[in-house]
Amino acid sequence: MASATAPTTLSLLKATATSSTTLTRASLIPVHSVSVTRGLRFSAADPLLALQVKSRILAVNGKGSRGVVSMAKKSVGDLTTADLKGKRVFVRADLNVPLDDNQKITDDTRIRAAIPTIKHLISNGAKVILSTHLGRPKGVTPKFSLAPLVPRLSELLGIQVVKADDCIGPEVEKLVASLPDGGVLLLENVRFYKEEEKNEPEFAKKLASLADLYVNDAFGTAHRAHASTEGVAKFLKPSVAGFLLQKELDYLVGAVSNPKRPFAAIVGGSKVSSKIGVIESLLEKCDILLLGGGMIFTFYKAQGISVGSSLVEEDKLDLATSLLKKAKAKGVSLLLPSDVVIADKFAPDANSKVVPATSIPDGWMGLDIGPDSVKTFNDALETTKTVIWNGPMGVFEFDKFAVGTEAVAKKLAELSGKGVTTIIGGGDSVAAVEKVGVADVMSHISTGGGASLELLEGKQLPGVLALDEAVAVAV
């Protein structure tokens, strides 16, 4: 919830001064010097994940600190060699990577993100049984086979990964039985079975019968109650979170629920309807809320402002009004763009110009926030200690209307350099920071789309609820 010292002015079309008061809060993410990563035996997908993995492993060994565990779930970092050596561990990862027409991986980010958890397990003598989906197959579909993933997985792990031709059955059981300590067996695409997405107990039981314990590191599918993400956990104990899943929870739940303040949220996207839950949830927690993207025109029209042919959800006008009132009641400084970039058609080569948000002519549509709004937003963000961003400021797929989105990405990169916690909450915002080339400096970039949104809305994720509760530890 907004703090008592949060800005209390509701700003609709122009900037207002925001409080620079910072409340002292306990940081949920342990901070360690860069040297803590020395001796890590793997390359994490990002440096902060490496830091977190190291801190969790050190905490188990009694040599380091550990932050509050968001959603209080047990982590793979809590498991020692004694827990893992010789044990068969069913690891659900999200290796749903894009492939080109030649079945070559075009982006291995998700594979690299899964490596720390797998490395931790095999370095402690576990036998890893790796499961994932790829694409949306309807039954057994050769083009969705996991075979193209084996070379890259083997390269990153430094061992030869064995692949099964199925994910259940006698042949798979034989491969599991022959797996050495520290070995990795990749099961075939779990979605080749319709029972996976239906979360049929018998299918989940067959998957679980292959292993002794369960690790879920697939945040991107944690909001789905599928057999490999939720059902398996009913048959295997312990069932714990992998390092990647834990990091997502620490940031999207922990750092958002108890942020360093002032805490700003930036929400964009084309429709209010797709972000209602996110906005309502964040209004309970943030001090500053910046809105951009196509949704702003529904807020303008709700105030009686002409928006030309801009996108408007007519059935959400009352909702927009209620959200504005709620922000005022909560003491949240809500900022809408004061100027917009308008176009005469929805196309990359459209004629465009910058106008005040109150002066959009008939026949023109808003496709980006304007330069004055960028300055206003940047000024508001300057005071913050925590920022979360979900959704673009305009139609950033078109270069002409990507300026506002790219400006936000650059500002967050600058703030990251000053020690501000910056969280990119999945979806198009991730594509934006990658396009600008500043992804590496953000505190956290969520790997989940729908899962990220549901967490930010305050919803419980089935794949997380199914995991064991954490034992309380000292911070």
N, C-alpha and C positions, 0 to 999 in steps of 0.2 A: 504494500500500500504506500501511497505517496507519503513522504515524511511531513511532519508538522511545519518544517521550514521550507517545504517545496514552494515553487512559484504558484501564486494563486490567481494570476491573471489569465483568462481564456483569450488567446489571441487568434482571431479567425483569418484576417487578411494582412496583418502587419506584425512586425516583430515587437516583442515586449522584452524588457530586461528580465533576465532569469537570475535566480539566486545563485550565488557562488559558494553558499554554505555547504560544507562537506561533512556528512555525519560519519563518525568512526564506526566502521563495521568490521567484523571478523571476516577475513578473506577465506572463501571456501576452497580455493585452489592453492595448494602449498607452493611457495616460491623457493626455488633453489637456484644457485649459481649455475652457469653453463657447464662448469667443470664436473657437475654431478653426472653428466652423461658419459664421462670417460669410463671405459670398461664395459659399456653396453655392447652386447654381442649381436646386435641387429641394427638395421637402419629403419627407424620408424618412418611413417608416412609424413610426419612433420616434427620439428624439433620439440614442440610443446608436448606432443604425445610421448616422445622419448623421455622427456623430463618426468612426466607423470608416471610412466611405467617404472622408471628407475625409483621414484619416490615410494611407490607402492611396494615394490620388491624390498627396498630397504626397510620399510615399515614392518614388514613381516619378519625380517631378520633382526628387528630391534635396533636398527642403526639410523633410522630416519623418521621424519614426521609424516603424518598422513592427514589429509583434510577430511572434513565431514563427508560421509558417503551419501550422495543424493539418492533419494528414494530408498535409502538404507538397504541396499542389496550387496550380497557377498560378491567379491571380485576374484578373478583368477589370480591376482597378485597376493591374495590371502592364502593360496595353496602352496605348500612347501614341497621339497623333494620327497619327503616322507609321504605326502599325500598323493604324489603323482607318479613316482617311479614304478614302471611296469603296468600302470593303469591304462585302460582304454578310455580315451576321452572323445566324446562326440562334440565336435565344434561346429556350430552353425555360423557360417560367415556370410557376408554379402559380397559375392564375387561376380555380380551381375554386370560385367564389363561390356562395352561396345565392341563389336567385331565388324571388320569390313567384308566386302564380297569374297575375299580370299581367306576368310576365317582368321584374320590377323587381328590381334588386340590393338585398338586405336588409343585407348586411355587405360592405363593400368593402376590408376589411383586406388580403386577399391581393393585390388590385390595387395598393393603395398600397405594399405591401412590395416589389413588383416595379419600381416607378418609378425608384429610384436607379440601378439597373443600366442600364435603358433610356435614361435621361437622360444618363448618362455616355457611352454609345455614340453617341447622336445628336448630342451636343454636340461630339463629336470627328469628326463627319462620316461616321459609319457608316450603312449602310442596314440597318435592323433588320427581320428576318423573325421575327415573334413566334408561338410555338406553345404551345398548352396543351390540356388536356382539360377537360371540364365534365361532371360526373355519370358515370353508367355506361350509356351508350347501347349498344343492340344494333343496330349498323348506323346508317345515317343516320336521326336522330331529330330532327325540327324543334324540339322543346322544349329540346333540348340544343345548339342552335345558339349560336355566340358573338356573334351580332348585338347582344344586350342589353349587351355589355361595351364596345362601341365608343364610346358617348357619354362614359362615365366615364373610359375610357382617354384619349380625346382631351382631355378637360377637364384631367386631371392632368398630361398631357404638354405641353399648350399648343399642340398641332398636331393637324391632322385625321388620325386613323388610318384607313387604308384597310383594308377587310376583303375577303378572298377567299372565294369560295363553296366552295372545296375546299382541301386542303392539299398536293396534288400534281397534276401534269398540265399541259397546254399553257396553259390560261387563267391558272393560277398563275404559270407561267414568264413570261408576258407582263407580268403585274403587277409581278413582281420586276424585270424589265428596265426598266420605266418608273419605278421607285422612285427618287426623288432622294436625294442625300446628305442625311442627317439625317431621312429619312422612315421611317415605320413601317407595315409591312404585317402585319395579323393574319390568320393562316391559320385555316381552319375547324377545328372540333373534331377533333383528331388521332385520337381514339378512335372516330370514325365508321368507321375501318378496323380490322378485327379483327387485321390484321397488326401494328398498333401494340403491343398487349399481348403478342403472340407474338414480338415482336422479330425479325421476318423481315428478313433482310439486304437483300433487294431493295427492300423498302419503305423501310428506313433509308437506302439508297443514293439513292432518289428524293428523300427529304427533304433529304439532304445536298447533292444536286446543285443546290439552290437557292442555296447560300451558299458563302462562302470560309472562314469560321471559325465556331466553336461556343461558346456560353456556356450553361451550365446553372445556372439560378437557382431550380430547382424542388425545394427540399429535401423537400417533402412526398411526392414520388414518387421520390426518389433511391434508395430501397431496392428499387425495382422495375427489373428489366432490360428496359425497353421500348425500342422503336425510337427514340423521340425523346429518351429519357433516357440510353441507353447505346449503342445501335446506331449512331446518327449520329456519335458521337465517333470511330468507327473510320475514317470517311471524311473528316473535317475536322480540319485542324491550323492554328493551335492550337485546342485544346479546353480551356476554362478555366471556373472557378467564378465565378458572379455574386456581388455583394456580400452578398445575403441568405444564399445557400448558404455562403459563406465565414464569415459571422458565426455561423451554426449550428455549423459545424465548430470554430471558435475556442472557443466556449463548451462545447458538448457533448463535445468531444474534448479540446481544449487545456486549458481551465480545470478540467476534471474530472480529467484525467491528471496535471496538475502544479498542484494548487490552492494557494491561500494557506490556511494551516492555523491553527486546527483546521478540518477539513472535515466538515460534517454532510450526511447524506443522509436525506430523509424519503420513505418509500415507503408508499403506501396502495393502495386498490383492493379489490375483493371477493375475488379469488382469488390464492392463492400461486402457482398454476400459471402465471398470466399474467405474473408478475413474478420467476420463478425466476432467469432470466438476469440481470436488472437487479440483484437483491439480491446474487447471487454475484459479479458484476463490481464492484459498489460496495464489497463487503466487502474487496476487495483494495486499495481506495484511500482509504476514509473513516476518520475517527476516531470518529465518532458516527453511529449508525444508529437512526432513529426509525421504528417501524412503526405503522400505523393501518389503518382500513378493515376490511372483512369478513375479510381474511386472518388477522387476529390471533387469531381463534377456533380456527384450525387449530393455531397455536402453543400456545395455552392447552391444548387437548385433548391435544396431544403431551406436555404436562407432567402429565397426569392431572387437569386442572382441568375441572369440569363447566361446560358452556357453554349449557345449556338447548337451545332450538331454533335457536340461532345457526348461520349458515352455516359448514360444516366440509367440507373435502376429505379424506375418510377415507383416500384413497390417497396423501396427501401428508404424513401424520403423521411418518413416518420422515425425510422431507426436512426438515420443520420442525425436528426434533431435530438433524439434521446441520448445519443453518444456524446454530442456536444455539451448537453446539460450535465451528463454524468461526469465529464472531464472537469467542468467548472465546480461541481459539488465535491469532487475528490481533491481539488486543489492542484490539478495537473495542468501544466502549461501546454495547451494543444495548439500547434502551429500548422496552418494550411498555407500553401504557396500564395504569395501576393501577386505574382505574375506568372504567365504561362507561355509556352511556345505553341502557337496554333498553326494548323495546316488546312489547305483547301480540299484535301482528300487524304485517305489513309493509304499512303504510299511512300516509299523511300525518296522519290523525286518530287514530292509535293512542294508547292509554294508555301513558304512559312514566314512567320513574323512573331515578334514578342509583343504581348499586350498585357495590361493589367488584368488580373483575374476577374474584375468586375466589368470588363469591356470586350468580351468575346462576341464578335459580330455573327449574325445569322449565316449559316452555311459553312462556318469554320469550326474546326474541332481542336481541342487541346490534346497535344501528344507528348508534352514534356513540361517540367517546371522551368521557370525563367531564371535569368542571372541574378535578379534581386532576391529571389527565393533561395537560390544557392547560397548567397551571402548570409541571408537571415538564418538559414539552417546551420551553416558553418559556425556562425556566432553563437547560436544556441548550444551547439555541441562542444564548443570550446571549454565550457565549464564542467563537463561531465567526467565521471570516473568509470562508468560502465555504459556501453551502448550495444543494443541488439538491433539488427537490421533484417527485415524480411519483406522482400518485394521491391521491384524497380520503381524509379521515379517517373519513367515515361516509357515510350515504345523503344527500348534500347536496342532492339534487333535492327532498327534503322539508324544508321550513324548520325543522321541529322537530328534525331530526337533521343540520342543517348547521352547528351552532355550532362544533364542533371544527375542521372544514375552514376556516370563516371566520376562526377564531382564528389558525390557522397562517398564512393569507394576510395577516392584519393584522400578525402578528409579523415576517414576512419583509419587509413594507413598512417597518416600523420599522427593521429591520436594514439595509435598503438605504440608508435615510437616514443611517446611521452609517458607510457605506462598505463594508459587507459585500457580496460578490458573490452575488447571488441569481439562481438559474437555475430557470425553470419548465419542466420537461421534457415539455411537450406533453400532449395529451389533456384529461381532466377537470380537472386542476390549472389549466389555462389558463382554463377556464370559471369556475372558482372565484375566481380573482383578478379576472376581469372582473366577476363578480357582485358582489364586494365593492367594486369600483371602485378597485383599487390596481395595476392592470396597468401603468400608466404609470411607476411608480417601480421596477419590477423591473429588474435588470441585463439579463436576457435572457428572452424568452418564446419558446419554440420553436414554429415554425409546422407542425411535422410530428407526426403521431401515431405510426404504426408506424415511421417513419424515426427518430424520437427514441428510441423504445424499443430499436431495433436498435443504434443508436450507443452507447447507455448500456450495452448488453449486451456491447459490445466487438466487434460484428460489422462487417464491411466492407460499404459500400453500393455496389452496382454502378454507380450513376450518378456516384459520386465516384471510384471506381477507374478509370473510363474517361477521366478528365481528365488533362491533362498535369501532370507533376511540376513543382514550383516550383524556381526557381533560388534557392540559399541567399542570404539577405540578412542584413546585420548588424541586431541588435536595438538 
